[in-house]
Amino acid sequence: MKVIPIRGFFLNGSGHFCLMRDIMCPMMGDPMEKILNLQKQLLPDLLQTMQKRYDILRHIQLMQPVGRRSLTFELQTTERVLRAEVDFLRAQGLVAVGSAGMELTQEGIDLLSEMEPLMKELFGLNQLEAELKAFLGVKHVVIVPGDADASDWVKKEMGRAGARYLKQQAAPEQIVAVSGGTTMLAVAEMMMPTPAFKQTTFVPTRGGVGEAVELEANYIASLMAKRTGGTYRMLHIPDELSDEAYQTLQKEPHIREVLDLLRSARMVVHGIGDAKTMAIRRKSSAEVLAKLEAGKAVGESFGYYFDRDGQIVHRVRTLGLDLEGLERVEQKVAVAGGASKAEAIVAVCSLVSQDTLITDEGAARAILKNAIVHQE
């Protein structure tokens, strides 16, 4: 039986794969790119099989415990096809099936983790990361497969990537400022304890915006602290303030204390919003909506609305982290995805220099495609 190696794995003629650490092979020294090209030309069906099984494992990890019907719907396949694949993965010891649904075994979790760099290389995400990094001038880019506009589970995958990055960057006695929004909620839900997080204080970048409580920065800061074993502080103020309220509230001792913590933040983790969506969510006046439309605003972050060139179109009067404060933050991490966010991501990265961008394939390809169109 012919066995073909691909970085850390062997694929055989039946579509089975096993870890390279378990088997020795004389081809281990061959260049990765050459092996991949040979695999694509000679056995493309094996790559398709591996991608399909990788997607199943990834979805089970994000949805577990999950029933077969829910997984079938999410993967847009048939129950017959999924049943056959799950039976195979179960026989390999990668998936456990119980009364509550399907879950990954520890071996499945380990395999999925080891497969991730392979899959990124295999389907061009590493190259896409390099191109996006060069175009945006961002120090570090992480791209997850898929498009958050098409699937909510891609947002969860961005959340997992964001949580993993924060864990890798955790430092003792750090202050982490966090914004609100659905993507930041996904990050918070994927956070896990680590010793360094126990000395971390999570602080909201601003008050509420009058939306669902679970999407507000206060809640997300508290959830991150709860899931990691850290501590948090709250900023109990409205997101948008009158001049009088602004002057009064900034003198309040509790608020001043939280603002001082924000100024000392080592890291800020934030989402990027679509300008019109955020303005509607804030229940902005018709005058503000007209101003944003006239100024061709495409993105929003930290209460600032930007056009596609990164120019400020409008600013919300609020207390919290502003652009001046951002310049003092050691690490700025943006987490946003979906092809519809392409212009918003470019706008925010143009004005606020990011250290790390965690996004999805849909947004990345849309950004680079738009760049080519505008150059022409």
N, C-alpha and C positions, 0 to 999 in steps of 0.2 A: 504493500500500500504506500503510495507516494505521500511524503510529508513535506509541506512547504512552510518555512519559518517566516514569521513577521514580528520583529522586535518583541521578544518576551512571550511569543505564542507560536504554536504549531497548528496549522490547519491541515486536516487530512481530507481525502477524497469524499468522505461522508459528511463533511461540514463540521466535524468535531474539532474542538480546540482545547489545548492544554497549555500550561505555563512552561516557558522555556527553561525556567529554573529546575523543572522536574526531569528534563530530558536533554541530553547533549546532542549537538548537531554540528557537522563540519562547515555548514554555511553561516554560522553565527557571525563570522567576521565580514560578511558581504555588506556593501553599502545599503543603507535602508532604502534609498530612493530606487536603486536598481531592483531590489527584491519586490518592492511595491509595484513597479512597472511590469515586471514579469508576472506577478500575481494577477494584475488587472487584465493582461493580454491573454494569459493561458487559462486562468480559472476565475473569471469575473463573477460566476455564480457563487463561489465561496465567499467573496467579499460581500455580496448581497446578503448571503445567509448570516454572516457574522454581524453585519450592521443590523439586520432584523432582530437577532437575538440580543444584541447589545441594547437596542431600543426597548425591548421587552424588559430586560433586567433594570434598565434605567427608570422606566415607568413604574415598575413594581417598587423600586426603592423610594420613589417620590410619593407613591399613593398607598403604600402598605399600612395595614393589611387591606388588600383589594380583592374584590370578587372578579370572576372571569368575565361577567357581562360588562362591568364598568371598564375593565381593561380593554375588552374588545372594542367598545365604543371609542375610547380614547385613541387607540391605535388604528382605528378605521380599517379593521380586518374582520374576518369571520370567526365565529366560535370554534368551528372545526379546525381552522388553521392554527388559532391560538392554542387550542387544546393539545395539538400535536407538539407545538413548540414548548409549551409548559411541561408536558410529559418528558420531553428530552432534557430540559433544564433541571427538572426534578430528579431525573435519573443520574444526572451529573453531580447531584448534591448541591446545586446552586440555589434552588428554590424549595421552600417548604410550604405545603398546602394544609391549612387547618380549617376549623369551623368558621373563623372570622375572615378567612380569605388567604391570599398568597402573600408570602414575605420572603425576603432574601435570607439565606443562611449566612453565617459568617464567611464561609468560603465564597459565596456569591458576592458579598460586599467587597471582599479582598480582590476578587477577580475583576469586578467592575472598576475598582480603583486603578488596577494595573492596566486595564484596557483603555482608560481615558486618554492618556498621551498617544497611544497607538491610533485611536479613532480620530483624534485631532490631526495627526499627521496624514492618515489615510485619506481623509476627506477634505484636506486643504485648509483646515482652520488655522494651523500654525502659520501658513503663508498669509492668510487673511489677517491674522493678528499683526504680522510684521508690516503689511501694507497700511493698515489702519493706524498703527502706531506712528508710522512715518508721516501720514497725511495730517493727523491731528496734532502731532508733536507731543503725544502723551508718553510718559516714561515706560508704562507697563499696561498692556492690554490683555484681557481675558475674554474669549468669545466662546459661548456655549452653542450647541447645535439648535437649529430651529428658529422660529419667529414667534415672539410673545403675542403678536397680533392674531396669530392663527391658533395658538394653544396656550391655555393658562399654565400648563405644566412647564413650559419653557421659562416662565417667570419664576417658578419654583426652582428650576435648575440654576437660574441666575442668582436666586437667593442662596442656594447651596454653595455656589462659587464665591459669593460675597462673604458668607459666613466662614468658609474655609480660609479665605484670604485674611480676614480679621484675626482668626486664630493664629495664623502663621506670623502675623505682624504684632501680636499682643506683647506688651511690655509692662513691667511692674509699675504700679501707681500711676497709670496713664489716665487721661481724661479723653473720652471719645464723644464727639458731638454728632448727633444723628438727626436726620430730617424725617418727615412723614411721607406717606404715600403707599400705594399697593406694593411696589417693588421693595421698598424698605421693610414693609411688613413681612415679605417673603424671606428677606435676609434674617430678620429677628427670629422667625419661626424655625430657621435652620441652625441657629446658634447652639453650641454645645459647651459644657464646662471645660476649662483648662486652668491650671494654677495661676497663670498671669492675670486671667480675667477676674479673679477674686479680689484683686487690688485695683480694678478698673472702675471708674465712675462714668456712667453714661448720662449725657446731658442733652436735652432737646435743643435744636438750633433756633426754635421759635415757639410761639404759643400755638393755639388751635386755629383752624380755618373754618370752623362751624360745620365740619363734615362728620362722617362716622368716627366715633371715638377711636376705634382700632386703627384708623389711618393717620391719627395725629402723632406728632413727634413725641409728645409726652408719653403716650401709651407705648410707642415703639421703644423708647429709652428704658421704660420700666420692664418691658418684656425681655429685652436684651439682658438686663441685669438679672432678672429672674432665671433665665435659661442658662446663664453663665456663672452665676454665683457672685456677680459684681454688685455694685450699688448704683443708685441713680438719684437725680434731682429733677424736680418738675418746674416748669415755667407757666404759672397759672395766669396767663394774660390772653386777651383776644389776639388773633393774628394781625388784624388791621386796626389801627388806633387813630383817633383824632389828635391834633397837635396838643391840645390840653391834656388828654389822657397820657400821651407820650411823655410829656414833661413831668407829670405827676408820678406815673408808675416807675420811671427810671430812678426815682429817689427812694422807693420802698426798699428797706434793708434786705428782705428775702430775694427780691428780684435782682438787686445789685450783686448779691452774693452769687446767684446763678450766672449772671452776665460775666462776672469775674472768672468763673470756672470756664465759660465759653472762650474767653480770651486766652486761657491757659491750655486749651485743648491741644493734644498732640496729634490727633487725627479727627477728620470730619468725614462722615460717610453720608452721602446724600443721593437722592433720586433726581431725575430731570423730568419736568412736566411739559406737556403741550400747552402753549400759551392760552389758547381759547378754552381748553378744558379746565385749566386752573382758574381762569377768570370767572367762568361760570360756577365752578365749585365754591369760589369765594363770594358768590353772589355780587359780583362787581356791578357798578352802575352802568347805564347805557352809555354814559360819557366815556367811561374807562374802556368799555368794549369797542367803542368807535375809535378811540385813541390807539388801541392795540391793532385794530384793523388797518387804520391809516398808516401806522408805523411798520406794518408787515411783521408784527411780532410772531415768532415761531416757537420760542422756548421760554421756560420759567424755572428759576431756581433761587432759593433764599429770598423770595419776594421780589426779585428783579425779573422783568420781561425783556427778552432780547430779540433782535432781528437776526437773520441768518448770518450776518457778518459779525455778530457779537456786540452790536451797539445796543445800549440800554434804551428801551422805548418807554418804559414806565416802571416805577418803583412803589411798592406797597409800604406805607408808613407803619413800621412795627419795631418792636424790640427783639433783639436776637443777634445771631451771627450775620455780619454784613461783609461786603467785599473787602473792606479794609482789614477786618478781623481775619478773613480767610487767608490773606497774604502772610500772616504770622503762623499759620498752621503748618506743622511739619509734613503731614501726609493728607492729601485730599483724594478721596476715593468716590467716584461716581458710579452708580449702578442703574442702568436704564437700557431698555431694549424694545424691540418691535420696529418694523420698517417705518411705521408712522412717526416714530420719534427721531428719525434720521436728521432732519434739519435742526431739531431742538438740541440734539447732542452736539452737533457741530457748533451751534450758536454758543452754548454754555462753555464748551472747551475752548472757543476762540477768546472768550473774555476771562474765564477763570482757569488758570493753568492747572491741569489735573496731573496727579502723580500716577493714578491708576484708573482705568475705565473697565468696568465689567459689563459686557453687553451680549447680545445674541447675534446669530448669523444673519437674521433678517435685517437688523439695523445696520450691521457692518457692510453688507452688500449694497444696501440702499445708499449709504453715505458715499461709498466709492463710486457707485453708478452716477449719483448726482454730481459728484466732482468732475467726472468725465464730461457730462452734459454741459455743465457750466463753463468748462474749459473750451468746449467747441463753440 
